[in-house]
């Protein structure tokens, strides 16, 4: 099997004839079958992937290939690909075939990427462990007793297990960065509006963003460059110019000014080894002449409650479309219209999705709207303003990506609050709408990876990627 290091080296080998796209796809399909017990892929797209590989091989011979020629990618099972199934890992969309492709998929294919399959995830992207899928949990390839994180756990695990070159996930409150941290890969959440959401099955529309999971920052930069930009199908997508993220990915001897959030490092939930690891990174940066200073962020304890009030409210609205009428699962036990809706939704949705729909319906209900949803919107603005105020004085904000390394299956599912608190360090970026990345920062004594999170000003992906590559090299 071909040994992949990064996209640039892969494409050099493809041009030299050392490997072909068809060989790459065939090797991945064999390896995916060998690793079937990890439950990473819900489905592989054998025929279309091999057909695309053949087409790209011909382009490489002719010298007309695109920027992602030969890159084999996986899609999280909430991103649409025309003529292929998409289910958000939910029974309610079982056997549903997409009628169109997401904008990100169209842009990847236009640059000759090869899409090999759809990866398992928490149902409708609701979860932090990938244990909420209707099709069973994903095992972390680093340690199969542990979870890969969620909700993009399948995508992170696919990259970590070398079952694709890169993958796309979606991030609503950390769903790219948390599994990236747990699996030891790079995960990037773009600025809200930087990447089109057209073709992404919605969880919370004002939070969701599609982003890459890769082996290196350099690969993430190239994929981001392709998928970013204005889209006429998504009115929330930004018309701001997309930089050539991959062509000049260095900080050019700039001395960085970085703020680390003291409330994160001093939080009692933070694993002692991760704290020591992050402090070691801070010290390394300071030794290199960069300014790294602690700042207060007393709103830390309000982040998770604010996030869950707002996202469940939006989920309640977004998921109302799944009632068994136009498409998807419909209960066979229904006797009239009312029972059809009740039985279809109670049988088709899993427990966690039902819980969040009910929470969202409650916070939007008469008499509670102002007390919960309205108040959460006010707190969201405070968090955004406070975050932006820090970023006016500093180039980056540094925190751990997660409070601990990957936990064992079944240890947190019984207590939703414990599971929700897994997002304590990642939700800030989604609430504020800024870009954030998790890069592998080391291993703890149990040989499990943990991630370092960096956040930057809105639409500063180019700088964030350049700084992240510098830190990646430093580590």
Secondary structure by P-SEA (a helix, b strand, c coil): ccccccaaaaaaaaaaccccaaaaaaaaaaaaaaacccccccccaaaaaaaaaaaaaaaaaaccccccccbbbbbcccccccccccccccccccccccccccaaaaaaaaabbbbcbbbbcccccccccccccccbbbbccccccccccccaaaaaaaaaacccccbbbbbcccaaaaaaaaabbbbbbccccccccccccccccccbbbbbbcccaaaaaaaaaaaccccccccccccccccccccccccccccccccccccccccccccaaaaaaaaaaaaaaaaabbbbbbbbcccccaaaaaaaaaaaaaaaaaacccccccccccccccccaaaaaaaaaaaaccaaaaaaaaaaaaaaccccccccaaaaaaaaaaaaaaaaaaaaaccbbbbbcccccccccccccccaaaaaacccccccccccbbbbbbcccccccccbbbbbbbbbcccaaaaaaaaaaaaaaac
